[in-house]
């Protein structure tokens, strides 16, 4: 059904949305969408940094089991 929408259909929908909501509401909405995308990207980057830090510290963790402690004493 939506395969044949084309450029004229998209333009008509855009004009109807602009008339119904007005320029101010649409610009506010797009601003909020932009803030949401920015926040999402920031969260993804922070998550990746945390994973990299955990991986780096996991490599440095020492074995403290009793068998390892006895081997280190000898």
Buried (B, 14 or more C-beta within 10 A) or exposed (E): EEEEEEEEEEEEEEEEEEEEEEEEEBEEEEEEEEEEEEEEEEEEEEEEEEEEEEEEEEEEEEEEEEEEEEEEEE
